[in-house]
């Protein structure tokens, strides 16, 4: 039987340090004051002190997260036939929702980032959570609420009620070097406060198809199921990564794991806590790498940059005058070394900011300033106020409209999932309904939906206009 590598959203196993190895770099300040080319000869006891120091400083801020969620794959034979329970509906949206879900338990890790109880973890750890319980290092158990999640980077922020809690600071992941020691702390297989040690094996890993925006730190530190969301630390006890996934044949540790770099996670965390949504810079181009064949076809001296293969109509790139066939060489003075890196950097910029693109157009080098647009990410599928409504939505494309029997030009967002027992479910809203307006504001895109829901406060009523087949009606729903 052939074996395949599996990317698992969990983590890895153990690393044994040899006493003959050089001592790890304790801090940037220490490293700057010494000759990094001269090996440091330390005793095994001295080496171990680096790791025990990290453990003492960091473990109090690392938490174990227990998640209770509903499974909607159990059918109730006594329930009347749902009119949406047909082949087309299941093929498009998946299995129909059931009113008597089976509760499932899962777990992960996280770490406290503020003294009043904000906690960072992975989005996949808390996805679909009905209830979250955080177990602190001192044994206390506290209920948590989901502040928001970003599936594009697999980062989520949850909150417990606390005061003067221990925290872990976020370090600068950009300055970490390949070969530096790192420490992972988490709760593999519910074994709380487990510490493992390894090194940074590589940086900038992309195209792994784990998340939409990838710039992973690769490490061989031991992580297994239950470590997801836990910190990857440098020897100054600073978080430089959030452990997210592994490559494995069995689903367990095989020495290759990936962590979201702290600089990317910090951007997402700040936006979720401050704004409730994650907003990204938007350029509006499709690109492909410039390889040797492309370089030869365009008569270039060397293969470099990103080739613009398509431009979205009325996008920021289109309005700025970018053309199909342009080769983007630099952005704000930074060379385009990879499509993923370029895309990630653009996405981390603030909408409305200006990025200066150095472009090769048919042999002529020019600079084109582009004012970035906004690509707001939906928190409706994973948290925030929209989760209180209990629905997931998607764009109503012409193809989807046709499959669901709506006119091809119908505008709105289609409900793809309704959480059992939610406010929307109780009100009678079902998958396949199209949301036309929220509080009298017309909804034509997922971004419109996000903005409208973000404007609705907790414990408030929201007026939703939906379309079901040929029938249009209002629903007044109180958010918890």
N, C-alpha and C positions, 0 to 999 in steps of 0.2 A: 504494500500500500504506500503510495507516495505521501510525503509529508509536506505541509505548507507552513510558511511563517504566518503567524496571526498577530495583528496589532491589537492589543487588549487595553481597554481603558482602566487600568489598575496600577500595577507596579512590579518590582524585581527581588533578589535574595542576597547571600552574604559575601563580604569581601574581607579577606584575611590579610592584615598588614604584616609585611616582613620587617623584622627589627633591623635589617640591613639597609632599609630604604632611608633616603634623606628625609629630614623633618619637613613637614608642610609649612607653607607660608602663613604666618599667623595674622598678618595685617598688611595693608597697602603701605602704611607708614614704616613698618619694620622692613618690608621688602625694599622700599626706596632707600633705606639707610644702609643696606648691605649689598654686596656684589652677588647678583643672582646667578652668575656663572660659577661661583664657588660653592660646591656642595657643603651643606651643613651636616656635620656628623653629630648625631644625638643618640643617647641611649634609648632603649625601648620604653623605659619609664618616662623619659622626657617627651617622647613622641605621643605616648598615651595621654599625657596631660592636656595636649591640645584638644583631644576629643572629649575628655571628661569635662573640660571647661565649657565646651559647646553644649554638652548634655545638661549641665547645671543651669546654664543661662537660658536655654531654649525650651526645655521640656515643660516648664510650667505654663507656657503659652500655647502649646500644641493640644488640640482637642480631638476627641472621638465623636463622630456624628452618626447617630442612628436615624434612619429614614423609614417612615411608614408610608406606603403608597398603595393605590387601588389598582387591582388587575381587572381589566374589563373583558377578559377572554372567557369568562364563565357565563354560559347561557342559562337562563331561567326557563324551564320548560312550561311553566305556568303563566308566563308573561305573554300578553297578546302580541300578535305579529306587528312589528314596526313597519310602517309604510316605506321606510328608507332601507329596509333590510333586503336589498336585491343584489344581483350579481354585479351590476355596474357600480353601485354604491360601495360595495365591499372592495371591488377591484381598485377603485379610485381613492377611497378614504381608509381602507382597512376594515377590520371587523367592526360591526356595529356596537355602540355603547350599550351596556347593560345596567339596570338599576340596582343590582345587588352585587357590587364588586367584591372580589376577594382581596383581603389585605395582604401585602407582601412587605417584608422587611429587608433592608439593605443597609450598608454602612460604608463609611469613608472617614477621611481625616480632614483637618483644617487647622488654622492657627489664628489667634487673636491679633488684630491689627490696630485696635484702639482700646483705651482703658474703659470705655463705656460699652464695649461688647460687640463691635463689628468683627466678623470672622470671614476670612477668605478661604475658599475651597474650590473644587471643580464644579462646573455646571452639571456634568453628567452624574455627580454624586447626589445632587438634590433635585434632579429632574423629576417632575410628576409627584413631588412630595405632598402628602396630605398632612403629615406631622413630622417635625424634626426635633430630636432631642440631642442636646450637646452635653457630653460628659467631660468635665474639666479634669485637670491633672490631679486635683485634690479630692476627686470622687463625687463632687456635686453634679447633679443632673439638672439641666435647665431647658425649657422649651425655647425653640428658636423660630424666627420668622424669616421669610425670604425677602430680602431687599430688592434683589434683581440678579439676573444672570445673563451672560453673553455667550451663546453657543458657538459663536465664530472663533472665540479664543478659549472656550471651555473654562471660563472664570465665573464664579458666583460669589455674591456677598450675602451672608445671613447675619442675623442680629439676635443677641440675647440681652436681657436686662442685667446690667452689671455696673460696677463702680470700682475704680482703682484696680482693674484687672491687669495681669502681666501681659505684655505684648512682645511681638517680634517685629523689628524694623526691617524694611525692604532695602536691600543693598543695590549696588549698581552692577547689573548682570553684564553690561558691555565690557567692563574691565577685567572680567574673569578670563583666565587663559586655559587652553587645553592642557591637561595634566595636573591642574590644581586639585587639591583635596576638597571634597565636599561631604556633607553629612546629611542623611535623610532620616527624618523622624515621622512616625505615623503609627497606625494601628492595623497591621496586616493580620488577617484572620481574627480580628477582635483582640489581638494582643496589644493592648494600649501602651503608648510611650516606648515603642521599639526603635532603637537607633542602629543605623547601619552606615558604613563608611565606604567611599569610593573616590573616583576622580572624574573630572570632566573629560569625556572621551572625544567630544566634538561639539561644535557650536553651529548655529544657523541651519539646522536640519529642516528641509522643506520638502514639499511634494510627497508627504507621507500619507495624505488623505485621512488624517486624524481630525483636523479642524480646518476651517476655511482659511484662517490666517495662521501661518506656521513659521516659527523661527526658533525651533526647539533647541534646548541644551540637551545633549546626549550624555548619559552617565552610566557607569557600571555599579553605582551604589545599589544595594539590595532593596528592592521594593516588590511587594506582592499585593494581591487583592486586599483592599482595605486601606492601603497607603494613599490612594488617590486623593488629591487635595492637600496633602501634607507638604511641609516645607523642604526644600533643598537648600542647605545653608553653607556659607563659607565658614572659615575658622574664626571669624569675628562674630559669629552667631547672627549674621545677617541673612535674610532670605534672598537668594539669588535665583530661585526657580520654584515653581509649583508642580509637583510630581503628577503626571497625567497619564502616561501610557507606556507600554512595553512592546517589544517584539518577541514573540515566543511561539514555539511549536505546540506547547501544551497549555498555554494560558498562565503559566508561572514564570518565575525569574529565569532568564538565560543570559544576563549580563548586558542587555541593551535596553535602556529606559530613556524616557523623554520627559522634560520639564519645561513648562512655559516660562520664558525668562521674566525676571521680576520687573524689568522696565516696561514690558508690554502689559503685564498684569497690573502694575501701578496705575497706568493710564486708564484702564478699564475700571478698576476699583474706584478711582477718584470720580469718574463720570457717574457711575452707578450711585455712589453715596450722595454726591452733590446734586445730580440732575434726575436720577431715576431712570435714565435712558443712556445708551451708548450711541454717540453720534460720530461718524467718521467722515474724513475728507473723501470727495468723489471726483474723479477725473473724467470718466466716461469713455474709456478706450479699451479695445481688445488688443492684446500684444502677443508677440511670439519672440523667442530668443533669436539673436543673430548668430547662426552657426557659420561654418566655413562655406557651405553651399550658398547660403543667403548672402554672405559677404561677397562671394565671387559674382553672384548675379547682380548685385548693386555696385560692383566695381569698387569695393572698399579695400583699403590696405590691410585691415585686420578685422576679425570678428569681435564686435563689441556693441553694447547697447541693446535696446528693445525696439523691435519693428512694430509699428502701428498697423495692425491688420484691419481694424474696423473702428469707426467712431460713432457713438450713439448720437442720434439727431438731437439738436438743441442742448447737448451736454456742455459742461464747462470747456472741454477740449474743442468741441465743435465751434462754440462761440469765440474761443480764443484764436481760431484759425489753424488748428492742427489738421494735418492732412493724412489720408491713408497713404502708406508708403514712407512716411517720415520715420526716421530712426532717432529715438531719444537716447542721447549719450550721457547727459548729466541732469540732475535736478538740484537746484540750489547749490551748485558746485560739487555735488556728490556724484561720482561715476555710477552708472547703472551696471552693477556686476551680476545681478540676477533679477528675473521678473518678480520672484517672491519677495525679495528684499525691497525692491522698488514699490511694489503694491502695498506691502506692510507699512512702509514709511509714509506713503501718501495717506493711507487710512488713519494713521495716528495724528495727522495734521488737522487743525481746526477748520471746519467749513468756513469759507469766506476769506481764508488766508491765501496769499499769492505764492505760487511756486514757479520758479523760473526754470524752464526747460531748455537745455541746449540740444538743438535738433540738427540732424544732417538731412537736408532735403535735396535729393538729386545732386549731391556733391557740394552743395552750399551749406555752410554752417551758420545757423541763426539762433537767436535767443527768443523764446516765446513765453511771455508771462501768462499764467493761467490762474484765474480765481476759482478755487475749489468749491464745488457744490457740497451738498449734504447727503450722506447715505445713512439715515437713521436705522438702527437695528431694533427689531421687535423684541420687547421683553414680554410680550403677551404669551409667548409659548413657554416661558420659564419663570416668570415672577413679576414683581411689581404690582401695581394696582389692577392691571388687566387680569392677573391670575385670580383676583378676587371675583371677577366676573365668571371665570372658569371656562374660557374658550381659547382655542387656537385659530388663527386666521391666516389666509394666504391671498395673494393677488388673484383676482378673477380674470384670468386670461381668456381670449376667445375660445381656445380649445376646451378649457374647463367649463366655460359657460355653455358650450354646445353639448358636452357630455351630460351636464346636469339639466339640460332642457331650457336654459335661459337664452334670450335673444343674444346674438353675437356681439352687439354693441352695449350690452348691460354693463353698468359701472357699479363699483363697490368692492368689498372684500368678502370672500367666501369663508364660512366657518368650517374648518376641517376636523375639529374635535371639540366635544363638550365634556367637561370633567363631571363624572357621576357625583351627585349630591351638591353640586355647585349652585350658585345663585341663578346662573343661566339655565342650568338643567331643571331646576325647580320651577322656573318661569315657563318652561316648555320649549326653549330654544334647542334646535337640533343641528347636527352637521348637515351641510348642504344649503342652509339658509344663507342669504346674502345680506350683509349689513350695508344699508344705504346711507344712514345718517346717525350721528350720536349727538344728543342735545341740540338738534336742529342744524348741526354742522354736516355738510355733505361729505361723504367718505368715498374716495375714488382710489385710494392706495393704502397699503399697509402703514406707510408713514403717517397718513391722515388719521388712521385708526389709533396709532401710538400716541400722537399728539392730543387727540380728543380724550383718550382714556387718561393720559397723564394730567389733564386739567380737572379730572373728577377727584374730589377728595374722598378719603375713607369715611365710611358710615354715611355716605351720601347716595341719593338716588340718581340713576343715569337713565335717560330716555333714549331708547334704541329703536330705529326704524329698520325693519328687516323685510325681505321678500322671500316668500316660500312658494315656488312655482309661479302661479299667476296672481297670488294673493299677497298684498302688502299690509303690514300692521305694525303698531307701536308696542313696545314692551317697556314697562317702568320697573327697573330692577334696583334694589338697594344693595350697595356693596358693603361687605363686612368690614 
